Amino acid sequence: MKKYIVTLTKAERETLIALTSKGKHKSQKILNALILLGCDEGEHQTKRSTNDEISRILNISMRKIDRVKERFVMESIEVALNGRKKNRIYDKKTDGDFEDHLVAISCSEPPEGFARWSLRLLADKVVELNYIDSISHESIRRILKKTKSNLGDKKVG
């Protein structure tokens, strides 16, 4: 029993054929268009391929085919081609005060036994001083890089 049946209109079919044969597009978008064309059961289709054939020819999983078909049937052709919009919002862990403290620490003398501050040492120090609950050395790098670029060509001293 088929769960999601793809039925393309003539205009949608022509758009997908043009998308797969001309221009520059993301590979996943072209792959999704090929899946929809292969699964089409509309009146403008001469021969429908089976999911097994599509999977084998395009070297993709059956699950990928099912996801594209589901997005087309349940949402739209745009969502089927491009995927869902990412709408996850991340809370900022740091603020300007934290960044100021971090820069001040990085400009201070490194701990005894170290020639300079490493990103991991800085991360450990700001956690130790309770400026933040936890932070990765990579986040420290991004903050310092951003701070450096914000200073730009300003002369200090």
N, C-alpha and C positions, 0 to 999 in steps of 0.2 A: 504494500500500500504506500502510495506516495504522499508525503506529508505536505510539501510545498511544491506547487506546480507553477512554473514560470511561463507566462504567456505575454510575449512582447507584441507591442503594436508595430505597424509597419515603420513608423517614424523612429521608435526606439531601436528597432532592428537596424535601420540605416545609420543611425547615430553610432551604435556600437560597432558596426562594420567599419565606418569611417575612423572611429577611435583606434581600432586595432590595426588599421592599414596606413594611416597618415599621421604626421606630426610627432611631437615628443610628449610622452606621457610617462607617469610613474609605472614601473613594471607591475606593481600589484593592481593598479587600475586596469591595465591591459589584460592581465590574467583574469580579473573579475569579469571583464567584458567578454572574454573568450568563454568563460564558464556559463554566463547567461546566454550567449549565443548557442552554445552546445546543448543547453537544457531547455531551450525554447520549444514550447508546444503550441505556439500560436498558428493561425491559419496561413501565415506568410512563410512558414518553415517547411522545407521539403522533407528533411530527415532529421529526427532527433537522436542525438548520441546518448548512450547510457552513461550513468555516473562512472561505471568501471572504465569505459573507454576514455572519458574525459580525464579521469584520474591518471590513467596510464599515459596518455598522450602529453598532458601538461605536467606530468610528474608532480602531482599534488595529492593531498590526502582527501579522502571521502568527506571528512569533517569540514574541510575548507569549502568544498562544493555545497554542503548542507548549509553552512553559515551564510554564504553568498545568496543562495536561493531564499533562505529565511529572511534576510535583510530586504531582498527585493519584494517579496510577497507581503511582509509585515510593515515595512517602512516605505522605501522608495528606491527608484533606480539610482539616485544620487548616493544614498547611503550604501547601496549594494556595491557601487563602484569605488567609492572613496572611504568607506568605513564610517563608523560613528565619530562625531566630534568629541574630542577630549574635553571634558568639563570638570575634571578633578581640580580642586583648589587646595593648595597647600598653605598652611599657616606658617607665617614667618617666625622663625625661632629667635632671630636676632633683631636688634634695633640699633639706632645710632649710638646710644650710650654704650652698648656692648662693644660695638666696633671701635669706639674711642678707647675703651679700656684695652682692647686687643692690640691696637696700634701702640698705645703707651707701653704695654708689656713688651711688645716686639722690639721697641726702641731702647729698652732698658738692658742692663747687663744680663747675660745668660746665667743660668744656674752654675754653681761651682762644678768644675769638671767638664764643662762644655765650652767650646770656642764660640758658638753662636746658637741662636734659637732655631730649633727645627719645628716643622709644622706640628709634629706629634707632641713635642714639649710644650708648645703654645696651647694646644688643645687640652693637655693635662692640666696646665697651670690655670686656665680660665675656669675649668671645672673645680679645681682645688680651691680657688678663691670665691666660689659660688656665684660667679657672674652668669652661669648657665648650668642647666642640669647635665647635659651631655652634648658633645659636638665632635664631628669627625675632623681629621686633619685636612681632608679635602674641602670641607666647608671653610676652614680657616684659610686655606689657600685662596679660595674664591673671594672671600671678604678682603684679604690683603691685596689681591690683584685689583679688585674693584676700587679700593681705597687709593691704591697707587695711581690708577688711571684717572680718578677724580682729581688728584692733585695736579695732573697734567704737567704743564711746563712751568708751574709756579716755582719761583726760587725760594728756598727755605734758608733763613739765616741772614 
